[in-house]
Amino acid sequence: MTFEEYVSSRGPALVRLARLLTGDEHRAEDLTQDVLSRAYLRWRRIARTDRPDVYVRRMLVNANTSWWRRRSSRELAVAGFADRPYPGDLGTETAERDEMWRLVQALPDRQRAVLVLRYYEDLDDATIAQILDCSPVTVRTHAMRALTHLRARYGVPSTNGSRP
């Protein structure tokens, strides 16, 4: 597969993954462009791997993490949870989705990456472990901690260790 074929087939999915990791459409496009430009330089070696998509996704996750490390400060959400709408309001579903997304964005980088790769990209633990360069047990630990944190912050009772 040539680099051009790869980008035309997987480019939109990479931008979507970057958008979910960064939470910002413009930053996602910049991040994807940066990663693809670095991948282009190494494409012969990347194309020879069994799963070039795993390699490029790993590059994307690592580039996002590096960007966050370089950043001097993070944005903080101003709206509190007291602003939560009541059931039956017109914008309840959208407001709840926005609130949940703010909570996901506040998670540590690895936990957010695991949730995005698992629930948005629909990848299994073994593939996520390859992308994040860790063990499947570590992936499950990050997922468990992230979901526990989200449940606690969103006000959902714990499920006592059962998988969602």
C-alpha positions as CSV (number, residue, x, y, z in Angstrom):
1,M,0.0,0.0,0.0
2,T,1.4,3.4,-0.9
3,F,1.4,6.3,1.5
4,E,-1.2,8.1,-0.7
5,E,-3.5,5.1,-0.6
6,Y,-3.2,4.8,3.1
7,V,-3.9,8.5,3.7
8,S,-6.9,8.5,1.4
9,S,-8.4,5.4,3.1
10,R,-7.5,6.1,6.7
11,G,-7.0,9.9,6.8
12,P,-10.5,10.8,8.0
13,A,-10.4,8.1,10.7
14,L,-7.0,9.5,11.9
15,V,-8.4,13.0,12.1
16,R,-11.4,11.7,14.0
17,L,-9.2,9.9,16.5
18,A,-7.0,13.0,16.9
19,R,-10.2,15.1,17.5
20,L,-11.3,12.8,20.2
21,L,-7.9,12.8,21.8
22,T,-7.5,16.6,21.7
23,G,-11.1,17.8,22.0
24,D,-10.3,20.5,19.4
25,E,-11.0,20.2,15.7
26,H,-8.2,22.5,14.6
27,R,-5.6,21.0,16.9
28,A,-6.6,17.6,15.7
29,E,-6.0,18.5,12.1
30,D,-2.6,20.0,13.0
31,L,-1.7,17.0,15.0
32,T,-2.7,14.6,12.2
33,Q,-0.9,16.6,9.6
34,D,2.3,16.6,11.8
35,V,2.1,12.8,12.4
36,L,1.4,12.0,8.7
37,S,4.3,14.2,7.6
38,R,6.6,12.2,10.0
39,A,5.1,8.9,8.8
40,Y,5.7,9.9,5.2
41,L,9.4,10.0,5.9
42,R,9.4,6.5,7.3
43,W,6.6,5.0,5.2
44,R,8.7,2.2,3.6
45,R,9.6,0.9,7.1
46,I,6.0,1.5,8.4
47,A,4.4,-0.3,5.4
48,R,6.5,-3.4,6.0
49,T,5.0,-3.8,9.5
50,D,2.2,-6.2,10.0
51,R,-0.2,-3.5,10.9
52,P,0.8,0.0,9.8
53,D,-2.4,1.5,11.1
54,V,-1.4,0.5,14.7
55,Y,1.9,2.1,14.2
56,V,0.4,5.4,12.9
57,R,-2.2,5.5,15.6
58,R,0.6,5.0,18.2
59,M,2.4,8.0,16.6
60,L,-0.8,10.0,16.9
61,V,-1.4,9.1,20.6
62,N,2.3,9.8,21.4
63,A,2.3,13.1,19.6
64,N,-0.8,14.2,21.5
65,T,0.8,13.3,24.8
66,S,4.0,15.2,23.9
67,W,1.9,18.2,23.0
68,W,0.2,18.2,26.3
69,R,3.6,17.9,28.1
70,R,4.9,20.9,26.3
71,R,1.9,23.0,27.0
72,S,2.4,25.4,30.0
73,S,-1.2,25.3,31.3
74,R,-4.4,23.5,30.6
75,E,-7.9,25.0,30.2
76,L,-10.2,24.5,33.1
77,A,-14.0,24.1,32.7
78,V,-15.9,27.0,34.3
79,A,-19.4,25.5,34.3
80,G,-20.2,23.5,37.4
81,F,-22.3,20.4,37.8
82,A,-25.1,22.5,39.4
83,D,-25.9,23.6,35.8
84,R,-27.0,20.1,35.0
85,P,-30.4,20.3,33.2
86,Y,-33.5,18.5,34.5
87,P,-34.9,15.5,32.5
88,G,-37.5,16.6,29.9
89,D,-35.6,19.8,29.0
90,L,-35.2,20.3,25.3
91,G,-31.4,20.3,25.4
92,T,-30.9,17.7,28.1
93,E,-29.3,15.0,26.0
94,T,-26.9,17.4,24.3
95,A,-26.0,19.1,27.6
96,E,-25.4,15.7,29.2
97,R,-23.2,14.7,26.3
98,D,-21.2,17.9,26.6
99,E,-20.8,17.5,30.3
100,M,-19.6,13.9,29.8
101,W,-17.1,15.0,27.1
102,R,-15.7,17.7,29.5
103,L,-15.2,15.0,32.1
104,V,-13.5,12.7,29.5
105,Q,-11.2,15.6,28.5
106,A,-10.2,16.1,32.1
107,L,-8.9,12.5,32.5
108,P,-5.2,11.8,32.4
109,D,-3.8,11.3,28.9
110,R,-3.5,7.5,29.0
111,Q,-6.9,7.0,30.5
112,R,-8.5,9.3,27.9
113,A,-6.6,7.5,25.1
114,V,-7.8,4.1,26.3
115,L,-11.5,5.2,26.4
116,V,-11.3,6.8,23.0
117,L,-9.6,3.8,21.4
118,R,-12.0,1.4,23.1
119,Y,-15.4,3.1,22.8
120,Y,-14.9,5.5,19.8
121,E,-12.5,3.4,17.7
122,D,-14.0,0.1,18.9
123,L,-10.6,-1.6,19.3
124,D,-9.9,-4.6,21.5
125,D,-7.6,-4.5,24.5
126,A,-4.7,-6.2,22.7
127,T,-4.8,-3.7,19.8
128,I,-5.0,-0.8,22.3
129,A,-2.0,-2.3,24.1
130,Q,0.0,-2.3,20.9
131,I,-0.9,1.3,20.2
132,L,-0.1,2.5,23.7
133,D,2.9,0.2,24.0
134,C,1.8,-1.4,27.2
135,S,0.2,-4.7,28.3
136,P,-3.5,-5.5,27.9
137,V,-3.8,-5.6,31.7
138,T,-2.6,-2.0,31.8
139,V,-5.2,-1.1,29.3
140,R,-7.9,-2.7,31.4
141,T,-6.6,-0.9,34.5
142,H,-6.6,2.5,32.8
143,A,-10.2,1.8,31.5
144,M,-11.4,0.8,35.0
145,R,-9.8,3.8,36.7
146,A,-11.2,6.2,34.0
147,L,-14.7,4.7,34.2
148,T,-14.6,4.8,38.0
149,H,-13.6,8.5,37.9
150,L,-16.3,9.3,35.4
151,R,-19.0,7.5,37.4
152,A,-18.0,9.3,40.6
153,R,-17.9,12.8,38.9
154,Y,-21.1,12.3,37.0
155,G,-23.0,10.9,39.9
156,V,-23.6,7.3,38.7
157,P,-23.4,4.6,41.4
158,S,-20.6,2.2,41.1
159,T,-21.2,-1.2,39.6
160,N,-18.8,-2.9,42.0
161,G,-16.2,-3.9,39.5
162,S,-18.4,-5.3,36.8
163,R,-17.5,-4.3,33.2
164,P,-19.8,-1.8,31.5
